[in-house]
Amino acid sequence: MKLSPQTAPAEPDDLLIRFHNQVGAAVDVTGTISRARWSCHGCGEVHSDYSLRVTREDVSEHAAACRAAYHRLNR
């Protein structure tokens, strides 16, 4: 089976920002300004319950470093 990056998964209703990692997999920031959560569709890493400012810095660093192409989230 060939795995390709999850570049355009369905957008959650509470999507705030979508980043892309080094290979194009989406990294979604969801939630609210006071309680945001991010999840990487490349490697599956998830972080939650931070302000949007802190989350944005964290997810930006992750997206810049992550090279994973595919992870089945919600499994």
PQR file with spaces between the fields and no chain letter, atoms N, CA, C, O and H, PARSE charges and radii, in Angstrom:
ATOM       1  N    MET     1       0.839   -1.162    0.000 -0.4000 1.5000
ATOM       2  CA   MET     1       0.000    0.000    0.000 -0.0000 2.0000
ATOM       3  C    MET     1       0.894    1.238    0.000  0.5500 1.7000
ATOM       4  O    MET     1       1.824    1.338    0.800 -0.5500 1.4000
ATOM       5  N    LYS     2       0.609    2.174   -0.897 -0.4000 1.5000
ATOM       6  CA   LYS     2       1.355    3.421   -0.939 -0.0000 2.0000
ATOM       7  C    LYS     2       0.691    4.424   -0.013  0.5500 1.7000
ATOM       8  O    LYS     2      -0.523    4.625   -0.063 -0.5500 1.4000
ATOM       9  H    LYS     2      -0.147    2.093   -1.546  0.4000 1.0000
ATOM      10  N    LEU     3       1.494    5.051    0.832 -0.4000 1.5000
ATOM      11  CA   LEU     3       0.979    6.067    1.736 -0.0000 2.0000
ATOM      12  C    LEU     3       1.416    7.432    1.241  0.5500 1.7000
ATOM      13  O    LEU     3       2.594    7.650    0.956 -0.5500 1.4000
ATOM      14  H    LEU     3       2.480    4.888    0.873  0.4000 1.0000
ATOM      15  N    SER     4       0.483    8.337    1.140 -0.4000 1.5000
ATOM      16  CA   SER     4       0.819    9.692    0.735 -0.0000 2.0000
ATOM      17  C    SER     4       0.371   10.661    1.819  0.5500 1.7000
ATOM      18  O    SER     4      -0.513   10.335    2.611 -0.5500 1.4000
ATOM      19  H    SER     4      -0.474    8.160    1.372  0.4000 1.0000
ATOM      20  N    PRO     5       0.969   11.848    1.866 -0.5600 1.5000
ATOM      21  CA   PRO     5       0.640   12.783    2.938  0.2800 2.0000
ATOM      22  C    PRO     5      -0.842   13.134    2.979  0.5500 1.7000
ATOM      23  O    PRO     5      -1.503   13.255    1.948 -0.5500 1.4000
ATOM      24  N    GLN     6      -1.338   13.292    4.193 -0.4000 1.5000
ATOM      25  CA   GLN     6      -2.710   13.753    4.411 -0.0000 2.0000
ATOM      26  C    GLN     6      -2.693   15.277    4.286  0.5500 1.7000
ATOM      27  O    GLN     6      -2.723   15.986    5.292 -0.5500 1.4000
ATOM      28  H    GLN     6      -0.800   13.194    5.031  0.4000 1.0000
ATOM      29  N    THR     7      -2.646   15.774    3.055 -0.4000 1.5000
ATOM      30  CA   THR     7      -2.495   17.208    2.838 -0.0000 2.0000
ATOM      31  C    THR     7      -3.798   17.977    2.970  0.5500 1.7000
ATOM      32  O    THR     7      -3.781   19.167    3.284 -0.5500 1.4000
ATOM      33  H    THR     7      -2.622   15.198    2.238  0.4000 1.0000
ATOM      34  N    ALA     8      -4.922   17.322    2.736 -0.4000 1.5000
ATOM      35  CA   ALA     8      -6.206   18.024    2.782 -0.0000 2.0000
ATOM      36  C    ALA     8      -7.296   17.180    3.425  0.5500 1.7000
ATOM      37  O    ALA     8      -8.316   16.903    2.794 -0.5500 1.4000
ATOM      38  H    ALA     8      -4.936   16.355    2.480  0.4000 1.0000
ATOM      39  N    PRO     9      -7.090   16.764    4.689 -0.5600 1.5000
ATOM      40  CA   PRO     9      -8.166   16.030    5.359  0.2800 2.0000
ATOM      41  C    PRO     9      -9.365   16.953    5.571  0.5500 1.7000
ATOM      42  O    PRO     9      -9.242   18.174    5.477 -0.5500 1.4000
ATOM      43  N    ALA    10     -10.505   16.368    5.852 -0.4000 1.5000
ATOM      44  CA   ALA    10     -11.714   17.168    6.104 -0.0000 2.0000
ATOM      45  C    ALA    10     -11.438   18.185    7.208  0.5500 1.7000
ATOM      46  O    ALA    10     -10.764   17.882    8.193 -0.5500 1.4000
ATOM      47  H    ALA    10     -10.605   15.376    5.928  0.4000 1.0000
ATOM      48  N    GLU    11     -11.965   19.386    7.030 -0.4000 1.5000
ATOM      49  CA   GLU    11     -11.751   20.437    8.022 -0.0000 2.0000
ATOM      50  C    GLU    11     -12.758   20.313    9.158  0.5500 1.7000
ATOM      51  O    GLU    11     -13.966   20.322    8.919 -0.5500 1.4000
ATOM      52  H    GLU    11     -12.512   19.631    6.231  0.4000 1.0000
ATOM      53  N    PRO    12     -12.269   20.195   10.404 -0.5600 1.5000
ATOM      54  CA   PRO    12     -13.185   20.164   11.539  0.2800 2.0000
ATOM      55  C    PRO    12     -13.914   21.504   11.664  0.5500 1.7000
ATOM      56  O    PRO    12     -13.405   22.531   11.216 -0.5500 1.4000
ATOM      57  N    ASP    13     -15.096   21.495   12.269 -0.4000 1.5000
ATOM      58  CA   ASP    13     -15.880   22.721   12.440 -0.0000 2.0000
ATOM      59  C    ASP    13     -15.133   23.783   13.247  0.5500 1.7000
ATOM      60  O    ASP    13     -15.312   24.980   13.022 -0.5500 1.4000
ATOM      61  H    ASP    13     -15.509   20.661   12.633  0.4000 1.0000
ATOM      62  N    ASP    14     -14.293   23.340   14.189 -0.4000 1.5000
ATOM      63  CA   ASP    14     -13.595   24.293   15.055 -0.0000 2.0000
ATOM      64  C    ASP    14     -12.143   24.535   14.623  0.5500 1.7000
ATOM      65  O    ASP    14     -11.308   24.918   15.443 -0.5500 1.4000
ATOM      66  H    ASP    14     -14.147   22.367   14.372  0.4000 1.0000
ATOM      67  N    LEU    15     -11.840   24.314   13.336 -0.4000 1.5000
ATOM      68  CA   LEU    15     -10.483   24.537   12.820 -0.0000 2.0000
ATOM      69  C    LEU    15     -10.125   26.015   12.916  0.5500 1.7000
ATOM      70  O    LEU    15     -10.863   26.873   12.433 -0.5500 1.4000
ATOM      71  H    LEU    15     -12.518   24.003   12.670  0.4000 1.0000
ATOM      72  N    LEU    16      -8.985   26.307   13.545 -0.4000 1.5000
ATOM      73  CA   LEU    16      -8.503   27.678   13.668 -0.0000 2.0000
ATOM      74  C    LEU    16      -7.388   27.963   12.666  0.5500 1.7000
ATOM      75  O    LEU    16      -7.390   29.006   12.012 -0.5500 1.4000
ATOM      76  H    LEU    16      -8.385   25.610   13.938  0.4000 1.0000
ATOM      77  N    ILE    17      -6.437   27.037   12.544 -0.4000 1.5000
ATOM      78  CA   ILE    17      -5.278   27.208   11.664 -0.0000 2.0000
ATOM      79  C    ILE    17      -4.895   25.840   11.113  0.5500 1.7000
ATOM      80  O    ILE    17      -5.024   24.831   11.806 -0.5500 1.4000
ATOM      81  H    ILE    17      -6.436   26.190   13.075  0.4000 1.0000
ATOM      82  N    ARG    18      -4.428   25.801    9.879 -0.4000 1.5000
ATOM      83  CA   ARG    18      -3.881   24.559    9.318 -0.0000 2.0000
ATOM      84  C    ARG    18      -2.454   24.840    8.842  0.5500 1.7000
ATOM      85  O    ARG    18      -2.228   25.682    7.972 -0.5500 1.4000
ATOM      86  H    ARG    18      -4.324   26.621    9.315  0.4000 1.0000
ATOM      87  N    PHE    19      -1.507   24.122    9.425 -0.4000 1.5000
ATOM      88  CA   PHE    19      -0.109   24.168    9.002 -0.0000 2.0000
ATOM      89  C    PHE    19       0.146   22.932    8.151  0.5500 1.7000
ATOM      90  O    PHE    19      -0.706   22.046    8.084 -0.5500 1.4000
ATOM      91  H    PHE    19      -1.690   23.438   10.131  0.4000 1.0000
ATOM      92  N    HIS    20       1.289   22.858    7.507 -0.4000 1.5000
ATOM      93  CA   HIS    20       1.720   21.653    6.800 -0.0000 2.0000
ATOM      94  C    HIS    20       3.152   21.345    7.207  0.5500 1.7000
ATOM      95  O    HIS    20       3.983   22.246    7.326 -0.5500 1.4000
ATOM      96  H    HIS    20       1.981   23.578    7.561  0.4000 1.0000
ATOM      97  N    ASN    21       3.435   20.049    7.422 -0.4000 1.5000
ATOM      98  CA   ASN    21       4.783   19.665    7.824 -0.0000 2.0000
ATOM      99  C    ASN    21       5.710   19.610    6.608  0.5500 1.7000
ATOM     100  O    ASN    21       5.317   20.013    5.512 -0.5500 1.4000
ATOM     101  H    ASN    21       2.760   19.318    7.325  0.4000 1.0000
ATOM     102  N    GLN    22       6.927   19.118    6.792 -0.4000 1.5000
ATOM     103  CA   GLN    22       7.934   19.121    5.728 -0.0000 2.0000
ATOM     104  C    GLN    22       7.524   18.348    4.484  0.5500 1.7000
ATOM     105  O    GLN    22       7.972   18.674    3.385 -0.5500 1.4000
ATOM     106  H    GLN    22       7.246   18.791    7.682  0.4000 1.0000
ATOM     107  N    VAL    23       6.684   17.333    4.633 -0.4000 1.5000
ATOM     108  CA   VAL    23       6.271   16.540    3.466 -0.0000 2.0000
ATOM     109  C    VAL    23       4.839   16.852    3.035  0.5500 1.7000
ATOM     110  O    VAL    23       4.290   16.180    2.162 -0.5500 1.4000
ATOM     111  H    VAL    23       6.320   17.068    5.526  0.4000 1.0000
ATOM     112  N    GLY    24       4.239   17.868    3.645 -0.4000 1.5000
ATOM     113  CA   GLY    24       2.920   18.313    3.216 -0.0000 2.0000
ATOM     114  C    GLY    24       1.751   17.807    4.028  0.5500 1.7000
ATOM     115  O    GLY    24       0.614   18.186    3.748 -0.5500 1.4000
ATOM     116  H    GLY    24       4.685   18.414    4.354  0.4000 1.0000
ATOM     117  N    ALA    25       1.982   16.961    5.030 -0.4000 1.5000
ATOM     118  CA   ALA    25       0.876   16.473    5.855 -0.0000 2.0000
ATOM     119  C    ALA    25       0.311   17.626    6.689  0.5500 1.7000
ATOM     120  O    ALA    25       1.060   18.454    7.206 -0.5500 1.4000
ATOM     121  H    ALA    25       2.906   16.653    5.257  0.4000 1.0000
ATOM     122  N    ALA    26      -1.001   17.668    6.812 -0.4000 1.5000
ATOM     123  CA   ALA    26      -1.665   18.741    7.553 -0.0000 2.0000
ATOM     124  C    ALA    26      -1.425   18.600    9.054  0.5500 1.7000
ATOM     125  O    ALA    26      -1.372   17.497    9.597 -0.5500 1.4000
ATOM     126  H    ALA    26      -1.610   16.994    6.392  0.4000 1.0000
ATOM     127  N    VAL    27      -1.284   19.749    9.700 -0.4000 1.5000
ATOM     128  CA   VAL    27      -1.207   19.833   11.153 -0.0000 2.0000
ATOM     129  C    VAL    27      -2.271   20.849   11.552  0.5500 1.7000
ATOM     130  O    VAL    27      -2.115   22.046   11.313 -0.5500 1.4000
ATOM     131  H    VAL    27      -1.327   20.645    9.258  0.4000 1.0000
ATOM     132  N    ASP    28      -3.356   20.366   12.164 -0.4000 1.5000
ATOM     133  CA   ASP    28      -4.524   21.197   12.448 -0.0000 2.0000
ATOM     134  C    ASP    28      -4.522   21.740   13.867  0.5500 1.7000
ATOM     135  O    ASP    28      -4.212   21.025   14.820 -0.5500 1.4000
ATOM     136  H    ASP    28      -3.482   19.394   12.359  0.4000 1.0000
ATOM     137  N    VAL    29      -4.872   23.015   13.993 -0.4000 1.5000
ATOM     138  CA   VAL    29      -5.104   23.649   15.288 -0.0000 2.0000
ATOM     139  C    VAL    29      -6.607   23.861   15.396  0.5500 1.7000
ATOM     140  O    VAL    29      -7.208   24.537   14.560 -0.5500 1.4000
ATOM     141  H    VAL    29      -5.123   23.596   13.219  0.4000 1.0000
ATOM     142  N    THR    30      -7.211   23.283   16.426 -0.4000 1.5000
ATOM     143  CA   THR    30      -8.652   23.374   16.626 -0.0000 2.0000
ATOM     144  C    THR    30      -8.948   23.908   18.023  0.5500 1.7000
ATOM     145  O    THR    30      -8.050   24.014   18.858 -0.5500 1.4000
ATOM     146  H    THR    30      -6.723   22.734   17.105  0.4000 1.0000
ATOM     147  N    GLY    31     -10.202   24.239   18.268 -0.4000 1.5000
ATOM     148  CA   GLY    31     -10.618   24.672   19.595 -0.0000 2.0000
ATOM     149  C    GLY    31     -11.003   26.129   19.628  0.5500 1.7000
ATOM     150  O    GLY    31     -11.669   26.635   18.725 -0.5500 1.4000
ATOM     151  H    GLY    31     -10.931   24.152   17.589  0.4000 1.0000
ATOM     152  N    THR    32     -10.568   26.811   20.699 -0.4000 1.5000
ATOM     153  CA   THR    32     -10.871   28.228   20.890 -0.0000 2.0000
ATOM     154  C    THR    32      -9.571   28.980   21.164  0.5500 1.7000
ATOM     155  O    THR    32      -8.513   28.374   21.334 -0.5500 1.4000
ATOM     156  H    THR    32     -10.027   26.400   21.433  0.4000 1.0000
ATOM     157  N    ILE    33      -9.664   30.293   21.203 -0.4000 1.5000
ATOM     158  CA   ILE    33      -8.469   31.102   21.461 -0.0000 2.0000
ATOM     159  C    ILE    33      -7.878   30.788   22.829  0.5500 1.7000
ATOM     160  O    ILE    33      -6.657   30.796   22.984 -0.5500 1.4000
ATOM     161  H    ILE    33     -10.523   30.786   21.065  0.4000 1.0000
ATOM     162  N    SER    34      -8.714   30.512   23.821 -0.4000 1.5000
ATOM     163  CA   SER    34      -8.204   30.238   25.166 -0.0000 2.0000
ATOM     164  C    SER    34      -7.839   28.773   25.393  0.5500 1.7000
ATOM     165  O    SER    34      -7.045   28.469   26.283 -0.5500 1.4000
ATOM     166  H    SER    34      -9.706   30.506   23.695  0.4000 1.0000
ATOM     167  N    ARG    35      -8.406   27.863   24.602 -0.4000 1.5000
ATOM     168  CA   ARG    35      -8.099   26.426   24.745 -0.0000 2.0000
ATOM     169  C    ARG    35      -7.977   25.799   23.372  0.5500 1.7000
ATOM     170  O    ARG    35      -8.964   25.349   22.789 -0.5500 1.4000
ATOM     171  H    ARG    35      -9.051   28.110   23.879  0.4000 1.0000
ATOM     172  N    ALA    36      -6.766   25.774   22.866 -0.4000 1.5000
ATOM     173  CA   ALA    36      -6.525   25.225   21.537 -0.0000 2.0000
ATOM     174  C    ALA    36      -5.836   23.867   21.642  0.5500 1.7000
ATOM     175  O    ALA    36      -5.223   23.536   22.657 -0.5500 1.4000
ATOM     176  H    ALA    36      -5.964   26.139   23.340  0.4000 1.0000
ATOM     177  N    ARG    37      -5.954   23.095   20.569 -0.4000 1.5000
ATOM     178  CA   ARG    37      -5.383   21.742   20.502 -0.0000 2.0000
ATOM     179  C    ARG    37      -4.814   21.582   19.105  0.5500 1.7000
ATOM     180  O    ARG    37      -5.412   22.056   18.139 -0.5500 1.4000
ATOM     181  H    ARG    37      -6.451   23.364   19.744  0.4000 1.0000
ATOM     182  N    TRP    38      -3.657   20.915   18.977 -0.4000 1.5000
ATOM     183  CA   TRP    38      -3.173   20.628   17.633 -0.0000 2.0000
ATOM     184  C    TRP    38      -2.948   19.144   17.456  0.5500 1.7000
ATOM     185  O    TRP    38      -2.621   18.431   18.404 -0.5500 1.4000
ATOM     186  H    TRP    38      -3.172   20.530   19.762  0.4000 1.0000
ATOM     187  N    SER    39      -3.128   18.685   16.222 -0.4000 1.5000
ATOM     188  CA   SER    39      -2.915   17.276   15.888 -0.0000 2.0000
ATOM     189  C    SER    39      -2.265   17.193   14.515  0.5500 1.7000
ATOM     190  O    SER    39      -2.674   17.870   13.572 -0.5500 1.4000
ATOM     191  H    SER    39      -3.394   19.264   15.451  0.4000 1.0000
ATOM     192  N    CYS    40      -1.243   16.348   14.424 -0.4000 1.5000
ATOM     193  CA   CYS    40      -0.488   16.179   13.186 -0.0000 2.0000
ATOM     194  C    CYS    40      -1.020   14.967   12.432  0.5500 1.7000
ATOM     195  O    CYS    40      -1.045   13.859   12.968 -0.5500 1.4000
ATOM     196  H    CYS    40      -0.911   15.797   15.190  0.4000 1.0000
ATOM     197  N    HIS    41      -1.443   15.177   11.196 -0.4000 1.5000
ATOM     198  CA   HIS    41      -1.920   14.078   10.363 -0.0000 2.0000
ATOM     199  C    HIS    41      -0.759   13.287    9.771  0.5500 1.7000
ATOM     200  O    HIS    41      -0.977   12.295    9.076 -0.5500 1.4000
ATOM     201  H    HIS    41      -1.422   16.077   10.761  0.4000 1.0000
ATOM     202  N    GLY    42       0.470   13.717   10.041 -0.4000 1.5000
ATOM     203  CA   GLY    42       1.650   12.993    9.579 -0.0000 2.0000
ATOM     204  C    GLY    42       2.095   11.952   10.587  0.5500 1.7000
ATOM     205  O    GLY    42       2.199   10.771   10.257 -0.5500 1.4000
ATOM     206  H    GLY    42       0.647   14.523   10.605  0.4000 1.0000
ATOM     207  N    CYS    43       2.362   12.383   11.825 -0.4000 1.5000
ATOM     208  CA   CYS    43       2.901   11.456   12.829 -0.0000 2.0000
ATOM     209  C    CYS    43       1.902   11.087   13.917  0.5500 1.7000
ATOM     210  O    CYS    43       2.117   10.125   14.655 -0.5500 1.4000
ATOM     211  H    CYS    43       2.278   13.343   12.093  0.4000 1.0000
ATOM     212  N    GLY    44       0.814   11.841   14.025 -0.4000 1.5000
ATOM     213  CA   GLY    44      -0.201   11.542   15.030 -0.0000 2.0000
ATOM     214  C    GLY    44      -0.006   12.232   16.359  0.5500 1.7000
ATOM     215  O    GLY    44      -0.813   12.047   17.269 -0.5500 1.4000
ATOM     216  H    GLY    44       0.640   12.623   13.426  0.4000 1.0000
ATOM     217  N    GLU    45       1.046   13.026   16.499 -0.4000 1.5000
ATOM     218  CA   GLU    45       1.270   13.730   17.761 -0.0000 2.0000
ATOM     219  C    GLU    45       0.139   14.721   18.010  0.5500 1.7000
ATOM     220  O    GLU    45      -0.353   15.367   17.085 -0.5500 1.4000
ATOM     221  H    GLU    45       1.702   13.177   15.759  0.4000 1.0000
ATOM     222  N    VAL    46      -0.268   14.832   19.285 -0.4000 1.5000
ATOM     223  CA   VAL    46      -1.367   15.714   19.677 -0.0000 2.0000
ATOM     224  C    VAL    46      -0.968   16.453   20.952  0.5500 1.7000
ATOM     225  O    VAL    46      -0.415   15.856   21.875 -0.5500 1.4000
ATOM     226  H    VAL    46       0.132   14.307   20.036  0.4000 1.0000
ATOM     227  N    HIS    47      -1.249   17.747   20.996 -0.4000 1.5000
ATOM     228  CA   HIS    47      -1.053   18.549   22.204 -0.0000 2.0000
ATOM     229  C    HIS    47      -2.317   19.362   22.418  0.5500 1.7000
ATOM     230  O    HIS    47      -2.924   19.823   21.452 -0.5500 1.4000
ATOM     231  H    HIS    47      -1.698   18.232   20.246  0.4000 1.0000
ATOM     232  N    SER    48      -2.728   19.546   23.677 -0.4000 1.5000
ATOM     233  CA   SER    48      -3.978   20.269   23.911 -0.0000 2.0000
ATOM     234  C    SER    48      -3.943   21.122   25.162  0.5500 1.7000
ATOM     235  O    SER    48      -3.033   21.037   25.987 -0.5500 1.4000
ATOM     236  H    SER    48      -2.235   19.172   24.463  0.4000 1.0000
ATOM     237  N    ASP    49      -4.982   21.955   25.270 -0.4000 1.5000
ATOM     238  CA   ASP    49      -5.265   22.796   26.433 -0.0000 2.0000
ATOM     239  C    ASP    49      -4.248   23.900   26.683  0.5500 1.7000
ATOM     240  O    ASP    49      -3.829   24.126   27.819 -0.5500 1.4000
ATOM     241  H    ASP    49      -5.721   22.024   24.600  0.4000 1.0000
ATOM     242  N    TYR    50      -3.859   24.578   25.624 -0.4000 1.5000
ATOM     243  CA   TYR    50      -3.010   25.756   25.747 -0.0000 2.0000
ATOM     244  C    TYR    50      -3.706   26.917   25.043  0.5500 1.7000
ATOM     245  O    TYR    50      -4.629   26.707   24.256 -0.5500 1.4000
ATOM     246  H    TYR    50      -4.200   24.395   24.702  0.4000 1.0000
ATOM     247  N    SER    51      -3.267   28.134   25.327 -0.4000 1.5000
ATOM     248  CA   SER    51      -3.816   29.286   24.604 -0.0000 2.0000
ATOM     249  C    SER    51      -3.396   29.197   23.138  0.5500 1.7000
ATOM     250  O    SER    51      -2.431   28.509   22.806 -0.5500 1.4000
ATOM     251  H    SER    51      -2.517   28.305   25.967  0.4000 1.0000
ATOM     252  N    LEU    52      -4.112   29.883   22.276 -0.4000 1.5000
ATOM     253  CA   LEU    52      -3.787   29.851   20.850 -0.0000 2.0000
ATOM     254  C    LEU    52      -2.376   30.371   20.594  0.5500 1.7000
ATOM     255  O    LEU    52      -1.682   29.842   19.725 -0.5500 1.4000
ATOM     256  H    LEU    52      -4.896   30.442   22.545  0.4000 1.0000
ATOM     257  N    ARG    53      -1.939   31.384   21.321 -0.4000 1.5000
ATOM     258  CA   ARG    53      -0.591   31.925   21.132 -0.0000 2.0000
ATOM     259  C    ARG    53       0.470   30.862   21.391  0.5500 1.7000
ATOM     260  O    ARG    53       1.380   30.684   20.581 -0.5500 1.4000
ATOM     261  H    ARG    53      -2.503   31.813   22.026  0.4000 1.0000
ATOM     262  N    VAL    54       0.361   30.156   22.511 -0.4000 1.5000
ATOM     263  CA   VAL    54       1.319   29.099   22.849 -0.0000 2.0000
ATOM     264  C    VAL    54       1.207   27.953   21.851  0.5500 1.7000
ATOM     265  O    VAL    54       2.220   27.419   21.399 -0.5500 1.4000
ATOM     266  H    VAL    54      -0.378   30.300   23.169  0.4000 1.0000
ATOM     267  N    THR    55      -0.013   27.576   21.509 -0.4000 1.5000
ATOM     268  CA   THR    55      -0.239   26.480   20.566 -0.0000 2.0000
ATOM     269  C    THR    55       0.352   26.805   19.205  0.5500 1.7000
ATOM     270  O    THR    55       0.969   25.941   18.581 -0.5500 1.4000
ATOM     271  H    THR    55      -0.836   28.010   21.876  0.4000 1.0000
ATOM     272  N    ARG    56       0.178   28.025   18.735 -0.4000 1.5000
ATOM     273  CA   ARG    56       0.692   28.421   17.418 -0.0000 2.0000
ATOM     274  C    ARG    56       2.216   28.297   17.372  0.5500 1.7000
ATOM     275  O    ARG    56       2.763   27.824   16.375 -0.5500 1.4000
ATOM     276  H    ARG    56      -0.323   28.727   19.242  0.4000 1.0000
ATOM     277  N    GLU    57       2.903   28.710   18.427 -0.4000 1.5000
ATOM     278  CA   GLU    57       4.363   28.590   18.477 -0.0000 2.0000
ATOM     279  C    GLU    57       4.778   27.120   18.473  0.5500 1.7000
ATOM     280  O    GLU    57       5.698   26.733   17.754 -0.5500 1.4000
ATOM     281  H    GLU    57       2.459   29.094   19.236  0.4000 1.0000
ATOM     282  N    ASP    58       4.098   26.306   19.276 -0.4000 1.5000
ATOM     283  CA   ASP    58       4.412   24.880   19.393 -0.0000 2.0000
ATOM     284  C    ASP    58       4.186   24.145   18.073  0.5500 1.7000
ATOM     285  O    ASP    58       5.043   23.377   17.636 -0.5500 1.4000
ATOM     286  H    ASP    58       3.350   26.621   19.860  0.4000 1.0000
ATOM     287  N    VAL    59       3.043   24.375   17.441 -0.4000 1.5000
ATOM     288  CA   VAL    59       2.720   23.666   16.200 -0.0000 2.0000
ATOM     289  C    VAL    59       3.621   24.129   15.060  0.5500 1.7000
ATOM     290  O    VAL    59       3.956   23.337   14.180 -0.5500 1.4000
ATOM     291  H    VAL    59       2.346   24.999   17.796  0.4000 1.0000
ATOM     292  N    SER    60       4.013   25.389   15.066 -0.4000 1.5000
ATOM     293  CA   SER    60       4.917   25.885   14.032 -0.0000 2.0000
ATOM     294  C    SER    60       6.263   25.168   14.112  0.5500 1.7000
ATOM     295  O    SER    60       6.817   24.769   13.088 -0.5500 1.4000
ATOM     296  H    SER    60       3.741   26.032   15.782  0.4000 1.0000
ATOM     297  N    GLU    61       6.788   25.004   15.320 -0.4000 1.5000
ATOM     298  CA   GLU    61       8.044   24.266   15.511 -0.0000 2.0000
ATOM     299  C    GLU    61       7.881   22.811   15.082  0.5500 1.7000
ATOM     300  O    GLU    61       8.762   22.252   14.430 -0.5500 1.4000
ATOM     301  H    GLU    61       6.338   25.328   16.152  0.4000 1.0000
ATOM     302  N    HIS    62       6.757   22.200   15.446 -0.4000 1.5000
ATOM     303  CA   HIS    62       6.529   20.799   15.081 -0.0000 2.0000
ATOM     304  C    HIS    62       6.459   20.641   13.567  0.5500 1.7000
ATOM     305  O    HIS    62       7.112   19.763   13.004 -0.5500 1.4000
ATOM     306  H    HIS    62       6.041   22.655   15.976  0.4000 1.0000
ATOM     307  N    ALA    63       5.674   21.482   12.910 -0.4000 1.5000
ATOM     308  CA   ALA    63       5.514   21.379   11.457 -0.0000 2.0000
ATOM     309  C    ALA    63       6.845   21.565   10.734  0.5500 1.7000
ATOM     310  O    ALA    63       7.090   20.924    9.712 -0.5500 1.4000
ATOM     311  H    ALA    63       5.144   22.195   13.368  0.4000 1.0000
ATOM     312  N    ALA    64       7.701   22.432   11.253 -0.4000 1.5000
ATOM     313  CA   ALA    64       9.003   22.672   10.627 -0.0000 2.0000
ATOM     314  C    ALA    64       9.932   21.467   10.756  0.5500 1.7000
ATOM     315  O    ALA    64      10.823   21.285    9.926 -0.5500 1.4000
ATOM     316  H    ALA    64       7.503   22.953   12.084  0.4000 1.0000
ATOM     317  N    ALA    65       9.735   20.646   11.782 -0.4000 1.5000
ATOM     318  CA   ALA    65      10.634   19.517   12.022 -0.0000 2.0000
ATOM     319  C    ALA    65      10.076   18.162   11.584  0.5500 1.7000
ATOM     320  O    ALA    65      10.854   17.258   11.277 -0.5500 1.4000
ATOM     321  H    ALA    65       9.011   20.794   12.455  0.4000 1.0000
ATOM     322  N    CYS    66       8.762   17.997   11.548 -0.4000 1.5000
ATOM     323  CA   CYS    66       8.139   16.690   11.294 -0.0000 2.0000
ATOM     324  C    CYS    66       8.262   16.282    9.825  0.5500 1.7000
ATOM     325  O    CYS    66       7.981   17.068    8.920 -0.5500 1.4000
ATOM     326  H    CYS    66       8.130   18.731   11.797  0.4000 1.0000
ATOM     327  N    ARG    67       8.690   15.035    9.611 -0.4000 1.5000
ATOM     328  CA   ARG    67       8.819   14.497    8.255 -0.0000 2.0000
ATOM     329  C    ARG    67       7.900   13.295    8.032  0.5500 1.7000
ATOM     330  O    ARG    67       8.030   12.596    7.027 -0.5500 1.4000
ATOM     331  H    ARG    67       8.918   14.397   10.346  0.4000 1.0000
ATOM     332  N    ALA    68       6.981   13.055    8.955 -0.4000 1.5000
ATOM     333  CA   ALA    68       6.073   11.916    8.810 -0.0000 2.0000
ATOM     334  C    ALA    68       5.002   12.235    7.770  0.5500 1.7000
ATOM     335  O    ALA    68       4.502   13.357    7.697 -0.5500 1.4000
ATOM     336  H    ALA    68       6.875   13.624    9.771  0.4000 1.0000
ATOM     337  N    ALA    69       4.661   11.231    6.973 -0.4000 1.5000
ATOM     338  CA   ALA    69       3.731   11.461    5.871 -0.0000 2.0000
ATOM     339  C    ALA    69       2.300   11.033    6.169  0.5500 1.7000
ATOM     340  O    ALA    69       1.367   11.599    5.599 -0.5500 1.4000
ATOM     341  H    ALA    69       5.067   10.319    7.033  0.4000 1.0000
ATOM     342  N    TYR    70       2.102   10.060    7.037 -0.4000 1.5000
ATOM     343  CA   TYR    70       0.748    9.528    7.166 -0.0000 2.0000
ATOM     344  C    TYR    70       0.555    8.889    8.527  0.5500 1.7000
ATOM     345  O    TYR    70       1.388    8.109    8.990 -0.5500 1.4000
ATOM     346  H    TYR    70       2.860    9.601    7.499  0.4000 1.0000
ATOM     347  N    HIS    71      -0.539    9.225    9.150 -0.4000 1.5000
ATOM     348  CA   HIS    71      -0.922    8.589   10.411 -0.0000 2.0000
ATOM     349  C    HIS    71      -2.437    8.499   10.420  0.5500 1.7000
ATOM     350  O    HIS    71      -3.123    9.456   10.064 -0.5500 1.4000
ATOM     351  H    HIS    71      -1.215    9.858    8.775  0.4000 1.0000
ATOM     352  N    ARG    72      -2.946    7.378   10.817 -0.4000 1.5000
ATOM     353  CA   ARG    72      -4.404    7.218   10.899 -0.0000 2.0000
ATOM     354  C    ARG    72      -4.871    7.750   12.241  0.5500 1.7000
ATOM     355  O    ARG    72      -4.779    7.067   13.261 -0.5500 1.4000
ATOM     356  H    ARG    72      -2.388    6.600   11.107  0.4000 1.0000
ATOM     357  N    LEU    73      -5.372    8.971   12.229 -0.4000 1.5000
ATOM     358  CA   LEU    73      -5.876    9.585   13.454 -0.0000 2.0000
ATOM     359  C    LEU    73      -7.209    8.954   13.827  0.5500 1.7000
ATOM     360  O    LEU    73      -7.907    8.397   12.979 -0.5500 1.4000
ATOM     361  H    LEU    73      -5.447    9.526   11.400  0.4000 1.0000
ATOM     362  N    ASN    74      -7.548    9.049   15.087 -0.4000 1.5000
ATOM     363  CA   ASN    74      -8.820    8.526   15.606 -0.0000 2.0000
ATOM     364  C    ASN    74      -8.942    7.021   15.442  0.5500 1.7000
ATOM     365  O    ASN    74     -10.035    6.527   15.164 -0.5500 1.4000
ATOM     366  H    ASN    74      -6.981    9.501   15.776  0.4000 1.0000
ATOM     367  N    ARG    75      -7.868    6.286   15.604 -0.4000 1.5000
ATOM     368  CA   ARG    75      -7.928    4.829   15.529 -0.0000 2.0000
ATOM     369  C    ARG    75      -7.751    4.258   16.886  0.5500 1.7000
ATOM     370  O    ARG    75      -7.769    3.038   17.049 -0.5500 1.4000
ATOM     371  H    ARG    75      -6.981    6.687   15.830  0.4000 1.0000
